[in-house]
Amino acid sequence: MRRAGLGEGGPGNYVASGYSAYEEENEHLQEGLRAKVSALKHLSIDIGTEVKYQNTMLDDMDSDFDSTGGLLGATIGRVKQLSRGSQTKLLCYMLLFCLFVFTLLYWFIKLRVSSSSLTCKTC
C-alpha cells in the first residue's frame, strides 16, 4: 500500500520537493543563526577583555589617588604648621599655589578625558 505523497512520480514529487525546500531553508537559517551566535560570542569576549582592562586601570587610579591623598595630607600638615606662626603672607602664597596646582590637575584630567573620548569614538 502506498501512502499519498511519499511515492515517486505524480503528486508525491510535489510533497517531497516542498519538504526539501523547507530543509534547505532551515539549513540556511541555521547557518545565519550560527554566524550571529559566533559574532555575539566574539563580542562578549571583547567586552570581557575591555572590562578587565578598565578594572586594572581603575585599580591603578585608586592607588594613585591614595598616594596623592597621603601627599596632600602631608602638605596640609605643613600648612597647619605655617599657620601657627605669624607668616600669613607665606601662608597665602602656599594656598594660592595649592589652588593653582588643583586647577592645573583638573585641566589635565579634563583634557585627557576629552582626548580619550575622541579616540574611543573611532573604535
MDTraj code that builds the backbone (N, CA, C; nanometers):
import mdtraj as md
import numpy as np

residues = "MET ARG ARG ALA GLY LEU GLY GLU GLY GLY PRO GLY ASN TYR VAL ALA SER GLY TYR SER ALA TYR GLU GLU GLU ASN GLU HIS LEU GLN GLU GLY LEU ARG ALA LYS VAL SER ALA LEU LYS HIS LEU SER ILE ASP ILE GLY THR GLU VAL LYS TYR GLN ASN THR MET LEU ASP ASP MET ASP SER ASP PHE ASP SER THR GLY GLY LEU LEU GLY ALA THR ILE GLY ARG VAL LYS GLN LEU SER ARG GLY SER GLN THR LYS LEU LEU CYS TYR MET LEU LEU PHE CYS LEU PHE VAL PHE THR LEU LEU TYR TRP PHE ILE LYS LEU ARG VAL SER SER SER SER LEU THR CYS LYS THR CYS".split()
xyz = np.array([
    [0.0811, -0.1179, 0.0000],
    [0.0000, 0.0000, 0.0000],
    [0.0865, 0.1257, 0.0000],
    [0.0553, 0.2198, -0.0830],
    [0.1322, 0.3428, -0.0924],
    [0.0586, 0.4547, -0.0212],
    [0.1374, 0.5325, 0.0488],
    [0.0774, 0.6486, 0.1146],
    [0.0785, 0.7666, 0.0182],
    [-0.0121, 0.8531, 0.0342],
    [-0.0211, 0.9687, -0.0551],
    [0.0945, 1.0638, -0.0272],
    [0.1667, 1.0995, -0.1330],
    [0.2724, 1.1978, -0.1201],
    [0.4081, 1.1395, -0.0898],
    [0.4222, 1.0082, -0.0701],
    [0.5515, 0.9508, -0.0387],
    [0.6089, 0.8685, -0.1525],
    [0.5330, 0.8390, -0.2502],
    [0.5808, 0.7595, -0.3630],
    [0.6509, 0.8453, -0.4656],
    [0.7058, 0.7792, -0.5667],
    [0.7714, 0.8529, -0.6737],
    [0.6716, 0.8817, -0.7839],
    [0.6886, 0.9936, -0.8460],
    [0.6013, 1.0289, -0.9571],
    [0.4710, 1.0899, -0.9093],
    [0.4077, 1.1625, -0.9930],
    [0.2778, 1.2204, -0.9642],
    [0.2843, 1.3251, -0.8544],
    [0.1806, 1.3274, -0.7715],
    [0.1729, 1.4304, -0.6670],
    [0.2776, 1.4107, -0.5575],
    [0.3380, 1.2925, -0.5463],
    [0.4388, 1.2675, -0.4433],
    [0.5629, 1.3527, -0.4607],
    [0.6019, 1.3791, -0.5828],
    [0.7195, 1.4634, -0.6075],
    [0.6980, 1.6045, -0.5561],
    [0.5780, 1.6533, -0.5646],
    [0.5475, 1.7879, -0.5180],
    [0.5692, 1.7971, -0.3678],
    [0.5240, 1.6976, -0.2920],
    [0.5374, 1.6988, -0.1463],
    [0.6836, 1.6829, -0.1080],
    [0.7575, 1.5919, -0.1746],
    [0.8977, 1.5698, -0.1427],
    [0.9808, 1.6935, -0.1751],
    [0.9525, 1.7605, -0.2845],
    [1.0286, 1.8806, -0.3194],
    [0.9975, 1.9936, -0.2224],
    [0.8748, 2.0010, -0.1746],
    [0.8400, 2.1012, -0.0735],
    [0.9151, 2.0758, 0.0561],
    [0.9251, 1.9474, 0.0927],
    [0.9985, 1.9100, 0.2136],
    [1.1458, 1.9459, 0.1975],
    [1.2016, 1.9214, 0.0826],
    [1.3414, 1.9540, 0.0551],
    [1.3649, 2.1051, 0.0603],
    [1.2721, 2.1814, 0.0115],
    [1.2836, 2.3271, 0.0157],
    [1.2831, 2.3760, 0.1596],
    [1.1982, 2.3148, 0.2436],
    [1.1950, 2.3515, 0.3856],
    [1.3270, 2.3155, 0.4542],
    [1.3813, 2.2004, 0.4178],
    [1.5094, 2.1581, 0.4757],
    [1.6203, 2.2556, 0.4356],
    [1.6229, 2.2950, 0.3098],
    [1.7249, 2.3900, 0.2636],
    [1.7091, 2.5250, 0.3327],
    [1.5852, 2.5674, 0.3493],
    [1.5603, 2.6943, 0.4174],
    [1.6040, 2.6852, 0.5633],
    [1.5740, 2.5722, 0.6299],
    [1.6161, 2.5540, 0.7684],
    [1.7680, 2.5539, 0.7810],
    [1.8359, 2.4868, 0.6884],
    [1.9816, 2.4848, 0.6922],
    [2.0388, 2.6251, 0.6708],
    [1.9777, 2.6997, 0.5805],
    [2.0221, 2.8370, 0.5562],
    [2.0017, 2.9225, 0.6813],
    [1.8876, 2.9078, 0.7446],
    [1.8596, 2.9834, 0.8673],
    [1.9522, 2.9414, 0.9811],
    [1.9858, 2.8114, 0.9864],
    [2.0783, 2.7638, 1.0891],
    [2.2158, 2.8262, 1.0703],
    [2.2612, 2.8351, 0.9473],
    [2.3914, 2.8964, 0.9203],
    [2.3916, 3.0435, 0.9613],
    [2.2823, 3.1127, 0.9311],
    [2.2714, 3.2525, 0.9720],
    [2.2731, 3.2667, 1.1233],
    [2.2024, 3.1760, 1.1910],
    [2.1987, 3.1786, 1.3370],
    [2.3370, 3.1472, 1.3947],
    [2.4068, 3.0511, 1.3353],
    [2.5422, 3.0187, 1.3810],
    [2.6349, 3.1403, 1.3677],
    [2.6222, 3.2114, 1.2574],
    [2.7057, 3.3295, 1.2354],
    [2.6752, 3.4367, 1.3399],
    [2.5470, 3.4567, 1.3697],
    [2.5096, 3.5571, 1.4697],
    [2.5578, 3.5169, 1.6088],
    [2.5450, 3.3888, 1.6435],
    [2.5912, 3.3410, 1.7738],
    [2.7424, 3.3562, 1.7847],
    [2.8127, 3.3261, 1.6776],
    [2.9582, 3.3421, 1.6772],
    [2.9969, 3.4887, 1.6946],
    [2.9256, 3.5771, 1.6276],
    [2.9545, 3.7204, 1.6416],
    [2.9272, 3.7669, 1.7840],
    [2.8173, 3.7191, 1.8433],
    [2.7871, 3.7550, 1.9820],
    [2.8919, 3.7008, 2.0777],
    [2.9412, 3.5811, 2.0499],
    [3.0451, 3.5217, 2.1344],
    [3.1713, 3.6073, 2.1304],
    [3.2135, 3.6456, 2.0098],
    [3.3331, 3.7283, 1.9978],
    [3.3121, 3.8650, 2.0630],
    [3.1927, 3.9192, 2.0490],
    [3.1623, 4.0482, 2.1095],
    [3.1670, 4.0391, 2.2611],
    [3.1103, 3.9332, 2.3179],
    [3.1126, 3.9190, 2.4633],
    [3.2545, 3.8954, 2.5146],
    [3.3369, 3.8241, 2.4385],
    [3.4775, 3.8052, 2.4773],
    [3.5503, 3.9389, 2.4744],
    [3.5248, 4.0191, 2.3718],
    [3.5875, 4.1513, 2.3630],
    [3.5418, 4.2419, 2.4766],
    [3.4146, 4.2349, 2.5119],
    [3.3637, 4.3148, 2.6231],
    [3.4308, 4.2709, 2.7528],
    [3.4454, 4.1399, 2.7731],
    [3.5126, 4.0899, 2.8928],
    [3.6559, 4.1367, 2.9010],
    [3.7266, 4.1364, 2.7884],
    [3.8648, 4.1845, 2.7855],
    [3.8712, 4.3326, 2.8190],
    [3.7793, 4.4098, 2.7637],
    [3.7751, 4.5536, 2.7911],
    [3.7437, 4.5810, 2.9376],
    [3.6526, 4.5038, 2.9957],
    [3.6181, 4.5213, 3.1371],
    [3.7394, 4.4917, 3.2253],
    [3.8138, 4.3865, 3.1933],
    [3.9347, 4.3557, 3.2710],
    [4.0364, 4.4686, 3.2606],
    [4.0532, 4.5223, 3.1405],
    [4.1460, 4.6336, 3.1219],
    [4.1010, 4.7563, 3.2013],
    [3.9718, 4.7869, 3.1958],
    [3.9196, 4.9026, 3.2686],
    [3.9341, 4.8836, 3.4193],
    [3.9122, 4.7610, 3.4694],
    [3.9293, 4.7345, 3.6124],
    [4.0739, 4.7535, 3.6543],
    [4.1669, 4.7097, 3.5711],
    [4.3089, 4.7304, 3.6004],
    [4.3412, 4.8788, 3.6048],
    [4.2863, 4.9527, 3.5085],
    [4.3101, 5.0968, 3.5058],
    [4.2502, 5.1641, 3.6295],
    [4.1314, 5.1226, 3.6704],
    [4.0693, 5.1797, 3.7901],
    [4.1495, 5.1472, 3.9155],
    [4.2038, 5.0261, 3.9247],
    [4.2881, 4.9910, 4.0388],
    [4.4130, 5.0777, 4.0432],
    [4.4728, 5.1011, 3.9268],
    [4.5901, 5.1890, 3.9208],
    [4.5548, 5.3311, 3.9633],
    [4.4395, 5.3794, 3.9171],
    [4.3961, 5.5136, 3.9555],
    [4.3685, 5.5208, 4.1049],
    [4.3122, 5.4144, 4.1611],
    [4.2846, 5.4114, 4.3039],
    [4.4134, 5.4226, 4.3844],
    [4.5160, 5.3478, 4.3438],
    [4.6433, 5.3561, 4.4158],
    [4.7074, 5.4934, 4.3971],
    [4.6926, 5.5521, 4.2772],
    [4.7460, 5.6874, 4.2546],
    [4.6752, 5.7899, 4.3420],
    [4.5431, 5.7773, 4.3536],
    [4.4685, 5.8703, 4.4381],
    [4.5037, 5.8521, 4.5855],
    [4.5284, 5.7278, 4.6265],
    [4.5693, 5.7048, 4.7644],
    [4.7032, 5.7713, 4.7935],
    [4.7985, 5.7563, 4.7022],
    [4.9289, 5.8197, 4.7235],
    [4.9171, 5.9719, 4.7196],
    [4.8313, 6.0224, 4.6316],
    [4.8096, 6.1667, 4.6256],
    [4.7437, 6.2162, 4.7533],
    [4.6510, 6.1365, 4.8085],
    [4.5871, 6.1734, 4.9353],
    [4.6878, 6.1810, 5.0483],
    [4.7841, 6.0877, 5.0500],
    [4.8884, 6.0929, 5.1521],
    [4.9753, 6.2160, 5.1366],
    [5.0103, 6.2473, 5.0130],
    [5.0905, 6.3667, 4.9865],
    [5.0144, 6.4921, 5.0245],
    [4.8871, 6.4941, 4.9934],
    [4.8043, 6.6104, 5.0263],
    [4.7902, 6.6255, 5.1772],
    [4.7769, 6.5121, 5.2464],
    [4.7687, 6.5182, 5.3928],
    [4.8961, 6.5752, 5.4533],
    [5.0103, 6.5344, 5.3991],
    [5.1372, 6.5885, 5.4476],
    [5.1472, 6.7380, 5.4180],
    [5.0992, 6.7792, 5.3021],
    [5.1026, 6.9209, 5.2656],
    [5.0125, 7.0029, 5.3581],
    [4.8964, 6.9496, 5.3883],
    [4.8045, 7.0189, 5.4799],
    [4.8684, 7.0315, 5.6181],
    [4.9400, 6.9265, 5.6597],
    [5.0102, 6.9330, 5.7880],
    [5.1136, 7.0448, 5.7894],
    [5.1847, 7.0598, 5.6788],
    [5.2836, 7.1683, 5.6708],
    [5.2164, 7.3050, 5.6715],
    [5.1002, 7.3143, 5.6033],
    [5.0266, 7.4407, 5.6010],
    [4.9792, 7.4751, 5.7421],
    [4.9376, 7.3745, 5.8169],
    [4.8958, 7.3993, 5.9557],
    [5.0126, 7.4488, 6.0400],
    [5.1312, 7.3937, 6.0146],
    [5.2490, 7.4412, 6.0871],
    [5.2783, 7.5864, 6.0521],
    [5.2618, 7.6193, 5.9265],
    [5.2841, 7.7575, 5.8853],
    [5.1805, 7.8515, 5.9461],
    [5.0583, 7.8034, 5.9604],
    [4.9526, 7.8897, 6.0134],
    [4.9728, 7.9187, 6.1620],
    [5.0457, 7.8336, 6.2301],
    [5.0726, 7.8582, 6.3726],
    [5.1666, 7.9768, 6.3915],
    [5.2500, 8.0010, 6.2941],
    [5.3431, 8.1137, 6.3011],
    [5.2753, 8.2408, 6.2543],
    [5.3509, 8.3456, 6.2512],
    [5.2950, 8.4745, 6.2094],
    [5.3295, 8.5040, 6.0641],
    [5.3488, 8.4011, 5.9855],
    [5.3877, 8.4200, 5.8461],
    [5.2642, 8.4103, 5.7558],
    [5.1735, 8.5001, 5.7709],
    [5.0475, 8.4952, 5.6962],
    [5.0692, 8.5165, 5.5462],
    [5.1696, 8.5970, 5.5111],
    [5.1963, 8.6202, 5.3698],
    [5.2422, 8.4900, 5.3033],
    [5.3277, 8.4159, 5.3690],
    [5.3745, 8.2882, 5.3165],
    [5.2599, 8.1874, 5.3080],
    [5.1725, 8.1889, 5.4069],
    [5.0559, 8.1010, 5.4070],
    [4.9649, 8.1327, 5.2881],
    [4.9463, 8.2589, 5.2594],
    [4.8632, 8.2999, 5.1462],
    [4.9239, 8.2505, 5.0150],
    [5.0569, 8.2624, 5.0010],
    [5.1238, 8.2116, 4.8818],
    [5.1078, 8.0602, 4.8685],
    [5.1176, 7.9905, 4.9792],
    [5.1019, 7.8440, 4.9762],
    [4.9610, 7.8056, 4.9324],
    [4.8612, 7.8730, 4.9838],
    [4.7230, 7.8434, 4.9455],
    [4.6983, 7.8757, 4.7987],
    [4.7534, 7.9856, 4.7519],
    [4.7391, 8.0186, 4.6098],
    [4.8100, 7.9157, 4.5222],
    [4.9263, 7.8677, 4.5649],
    [4.9976, 7.7656, 4.4915],
    [4.9161, 7.6362, 4.4862],
    [4.8570, 7.5963, 4.5986],
    [4.7726, 7.4755, 4.6011],
    [4.6536, 7.4911, 4.5078],
    [4.5918, 7.6065, 4.5082],
    [4.4789, 7.6315, 4.4186],
    [4.5237, 7.6223, 4.2729],
    [4.6400, 7.6754, 4.2414],
    [4.6935, 7.6676, 4.1067],
    [4.7189, 7.5226, 4.0665],
    [4.7774, 7.4443, 4.1553],
    [4.8065, 7.3034, 4.1256],
    [4.6772, 7.2267, 4.1034],
    [4.5771, 7.2473, 4.1866],
    [4.4487, 7.1781, 4.1688],
    [4.3822, 7.2177, 4.0372],
    [4.3894, 7.3441, 4.0028],
    [4.3319, 7.3890, 3.8758],
    [4.4055, 7.3258, 3.7590],
    [4.5374, 7.3196, 3.7689],
    [4.6180, 7.2584, 3.6641],
    [4.5869, 7.1088, 3.6511],
    [4.5754, 7.0391, 3.7627],
    [4.5399, 6.8967, 3.7594],
    [4.4014, 6.8763, 3.6995],
    [4.3061, 6.9588, 3.7369],
    [4.1711, 6.9483, 3.6812],
    [4.1745, 6.9673, 3.5300],
    [4.2519, 7.0634, 3.4845],
    [4.2606, 7.0900, 3.3415],
    [4.3225, 6.9717, 3.2684],
    [4.4303, 6.9132, 3.3236],
    [4.4944, 6.7973, 3.2602],
    [4.4008, 6.6774, 3.2569],
    [4.3291, 6.6537, 3.3645],
    [4.2365, 6.5399, 3.3679],
    [4.1240, 6.5607, 3.2675],
    [4.0711, 6.6796, 3.2616],
    [3.9639, 6.7093, 3.1674],
    [4.0131, 6.6954, 3.0232],
    [4.1354, 6.7398, 2.9963],
    [4.1931, 6.7272, 2.8628],
    [4.2157, 6.5806, 2.8284],
    [4.2607, 6.5029, 2.9228],
    [4.2857, 6.3606, 2.8991],
    [4.1552, 6.2857, 2.8723],
    [4.0505, 6.3179, 2.9486],
    [3.9217, 6.2522, 2.9288],
    [3.8641, 6.2890, 2.7935],
    [3.8743, 6.4144, 2.7547],
    [3.8182, 6.4541, 2.6250],
    [3.8977, 6.3932, 2.5101],
    [4.0294, 6.3798, 2.5248],
    [4.1073, 6.3179, 2.4175],
    [4.0831, 6.1681, 2.4118],
    [4.0606, 6.1036, 2.5262],
    [4.0317, 5.9593, 2.5237],
    [3.8924, 5.9320, 2.4682],
    [3.7996, 6.0227, 2.4898],
    [3.6662, 6.0033, 2.4317],
    [3.6697, 6.0212, 2.2807],
    [3.7601, 6.1042, 2.2301],
    [3.7730, 6.1198, 2.0861],
    [3.8315, 5.9940, 2.0240],
    [3.9287, 5.9340, 2.0892],
    [3.9880, 5.8120, 2.0352],
    [3.8928, 5.6947, 2.0467],
    [3.8058, 5.6955, 2.1461],
    [3.7109, 5.5858, 2.1643],
    [3.6023, 5.5896, 2.0569],
    [3.5688, 5.7082, 2.0073],
    [3.4647, 5.7180, 1.9053],
    [3.5091, 5.6539, 1.7753],
    [3.6392, 5.6427, 1.7531],
    [3.6885, 5.5805, 1.6314],
    [3.6977, 5.4294, 1.6454],
    [3.6741, 5.3770, 1.7657],
    [3.6813, 5.2310, 1.7878],
    [3.5748, 5.1577, 1.7115],
])
top = md.Topology()
chain = top.add_chain()
for i, resn in enumerate(residues, 1):
    res = top.add_residue(resn, chain, resSeq=i)
    for name in ("N", "CA", "C"):
        top.add_atom(name, md.element.get_by_symbol(name[0]), res)
traj = md.Trajectory(xyz[None], top)
